[in-house]
Amino acid sequence: MTSESEQVRALQQAILERARELSDEHIAQGEMTRNKIIADAREKIKLMEQKELLAARVNADRDYQRQVQASELRIQAELDRNRWGLVQSVMDKLSRRLAALRKDDKAYRPVFEYLLRDGVERLGRPRLVASIGNEDLKRFHDEWRVMVETCCGDGIEVRLSPEACHCSGGLRLVSEQGDVMIDNTFEGITSRRENELQQLVFERLFSTLSSKGTVFDG
């Protein structure tokens, strides 16, 4: 159990490390987008300055300040959309990585067995119903009883639901009475860690971009 638990912890750590790697990749893309936006904005401001020199100084300065503020707000909104798009891209790639893990039987099987045992132990009920993905249903159906006995020991009955759940891996366990449930699917685990992952990516993006100053700094 200790080895399998370490494997799951290693998987979770790998997910966080991959999030860091992907966020670093997208930071460079975000910097390129940011520089282009700023360059375009400065060019527009330069043209605005040339036009404003033809008008009265006081009115020109007032109008210029209004337009600069409006441009800065638009640019900030575009940067915010870009940052959120990068975060979503990281999360999408993590989902694909987990989906790829399930296709590797050697790596996936011990993880699945740990999630089964973990769910049974946490629910603490002798009779449970397990819902798994369609591919896993085909893969584990014939050996399910043996797997449950090997992972959970005698006295534990985990009936396999004939209906597949919509997940990319792992399983969902519910008590026979239907009053308690634990979601150990990859989606369930990712959802529980989603805020942590998003915060990590946001912190790296914002700290990198904010260190450059405001969009109109020299």
C-alpha positions in Angstrom: 0.0 0.0 0.0 2.9 2.3 0.8 4.4 1.9 -2.6 1.0 2.5 -4.3 0.4 5.5 -2.1 3.7 6.9 -3.1 2.9 6.3 -6.7 -0.3 8.4 -6.4 1.5 11.1 -4.5 4.2 11.1 -7.2 1.4 11.4 -9.8 -0.1 14.3 -8.0 3.4 15.9 -7.8 4.0 15.2 -11.5 0.7 17.0 -12.3 1.8 20.1 -10.3 5.2 20.0 -11.9 3.7 19.7 -15.3 1.5 22.6 -14.6 4.6 24.6 -13.7 6.3 23.5 -16.9 3.3 24.4 -19.1 2.8 27.7 -17.4 6.4 28.6 -18.1 5.9 27.7 -21.7 2.9 29.9 -21.9 4.6 32.8 -20.1 6.9 33.2 -23.1 3.8 33.3 -25.4 2.1 35.7 -23.1 5.2 38.0 -23.2 5.2 38.0 -27.0 1.5 38.9 -27.1 2.0 41.6 -24.4 5.0 43.2 -26.3 3.0 43.3 -29.5 0.0 44.8 -27.8 2.2 47.4 -26.1 4.1 48.2 -29.4 0.8 48.7 -31.2 -0.6 50.9 -28.4 2.5 53.0 -28.4 2.4 53.5 -32.1 -1.2 54.6 -31.8 -0.4 57.0 -29.0 2.5 58.4 -31.1 0.0 59.2 -33.9 -2.4 60.7 -31.4 0.4 63.0 -30.0 1.2 64.3 -33.5 -2.4 65.1 -34.1 -2.9 66.7 -30.7 0.0 69.1 -31.3 -2.1 70.9 -33.9 -4.8 71.7 -31.4 -4.8 74.0 -28.4 -2.4 72.7 -25.7 -5.0 72.5 -22.9 -7.7 70.8 -24.8 -5.2 68.5 -26.4 -3.8 67.4 -23.1 -7.2 66.7 -21.6 -8.3 64.7 -24.7 -5.1 62.8 -24.8 -5.4 61.7 -21.2 -8.9 60.4 -21.7 -7.8 58.4 -24.7 -4.7 57.0 -23.0 -6.9 55.8 -20.1 -9.3 54.2 -22.4 -6.6 52.5 -24.3 -5.0 51.2 -21.1 -8.3 49.8 -20.0 -8.8 48.0 -23.3 -5.2 46.6 -23.2 -5.6 45.4 -19.6 -8.8 43.6 -20.5 -7.1 41.9 -23.4 -4.2 40.9 -21.2 -6.6 39.4 -18.7 -8.4 37.4 -21.4 -5.0 36.2 -22.6 -4.0 35.1 -19.1 -7.2 33.2 -18.5 -6.8 31.5 -21.9 -3.3 30.3 -20.9 -4.7 28.9 -17.6 -7.4 27.0 -19.5 -4.8 25.7 -21.9 -2.7 24.3 -19.0 -5.8 22.6 -17.5 -6.7 21.1 -20.9 -3.2 19.7 -21.3 -3.3 18.2 -17.8 -6.6 16.5 -18.7 -5.0 15.0 -21.8 -2.1 13.8 -19.8 -4.3 12.0 -17.4 -6.2 10.4 -20.3 -2.9 9.2 -21.7 -2.1 7.7 -18.4 -5.1 5.4 -18.5 -4.0 4.0 -21.8 -0.7 2.8 -20.2 -1.9 -0.3 -18.3 1.4 -0.8 -16.5 1.3 2.7 -15.0 -2.4 3.0 -14.7 -3.4 -0.3 -13.0 -1.6 0.4 -9.6 -3.1 3.9 -9.5 -6.6 2.5 -10.2 -6.1 -0.2 -7.5 -5.0 2.5 -5.0 -8.0 4.7 -5.7 -10.3 1.7 -5.3 -8.7 0.8 -1.9 -8.6 4.5 -0.8 -12.3 5.0 -1.6 -13.3 1.8 0.2 -11.3 2.7 3.3 -12.6 6.3 3.4 -16.2 5.2 3.0 -15.9 2.5 5.6 -18.9 0.5 4.3 -18.8 -3.3 3.6 -21.1 -3.1 0.6 -20.5 -0.6 -2.2 -21.2 0.0 -5.8 -18.4 1.2 -8.2 -18.9 3.2 -11.4 -16.0 3.2 -13.8 -15.4 4.4 -17.3 -16.4 2.4 -20.4 -12.8 1.4 -21.2 -12.1 0.4 -17.6 -15.4 -1.5 -17.6 -14.2 -3.6 -20.5 -10.7 -3.9 -19.0 -11.5 -4.9 -15.4 -14.9 -6.6 -15.8 -13.7 -10.2 -15.8 -11.2 -9.8 -13.0 -13.2 -7.4 -10.9 -14.0 -9.8 -8.0 -10.4 -10.8 -7.7 -9.2 -7.2 -7.9 -11.6 -6.2 -5.1 -10.5 -9.1 -2.9 -6.8 -8.4 -3.5 -7.1 -4.7 -2.9 -9.7 -4.6 -0.1 -9.6 -8.0 1.6 -12.3 -10.3 2.8 -15.6 -8.9 4.0 -15.8 -6.1 1.4 -18.2 -6.4 -1.4 -17.9 -3.8 -4.2 -20.5 -4.5 -6.9 -19.5 -3.2 -10.4 -22.2 -1.0 -11.9 -23.0 -2.2 -15.4 -23.4 1.5 -16.5 -20.2 3.3 -17.2 -19.6 6.7 -15.8 -18.3 9.6 -17.9 -14.7 9.9 -16.7 -11.2 9.6 -18.1 -10.0 7.3 -15.3 -10.4 6.3 -11.7 -13.7 5.4 -10.2 -16.7 6.6 -8.3 -17.9 4.7 -5.2 -21.3 4.9 -3.6 -22.8 3.0 -0.6 -25.4 0.4 -1.2 -28.0 2.6 0.4 -26.8 5.5 -1.8 -26.3 7.9 1.1 -22.6 8.4 0.8 -20.3 8.7 -2.2 -16.7 9.4 -3.0 -15.5 10.6 -6.4 -12.0 9.2 -7.1 -12.3 9.7 -10.8 -9.5 11.7 -12.4 -12.1 14.5 -13.0 -13.1 14.4 -9.3 -9.5 14.6 -8.1 -8.6 17.4 -10.6 -11.7 19.3 -9.5 -10.6 19.1 -5.9 -7.2 20.4 -6.9 -8.4 22.8 -9.6 -8.2 25.9 -7.4 -4.7 25.0 -6.3 -3.6 24.4 -9.9 -5.2 27.6 -11.2 -3.7 29.6 -8.4 -0.3 28.3 -9.2 -0.6 29.2 -12.9 -2.1 32.6 -12.1 0.6 33.4 -9.6 3.4 32.6 -12.1 1.7 34.6 -14.9 0.9 37.6 -12.8 4.2 37.8 -11.0 6.1 37.7 -14.3 3.9 40.3 -16.1 3.6 42.6 -13.1 7.3 42.7 -12.7 7.4 44.5 -16.1 5.5 47.5 -14.7 2.4 49.1 -16.2 1.7 48.7 -19.9 2.9 52.3 -20.7 6.0 52.2 -18.6 9.2 52.8 -20.5 
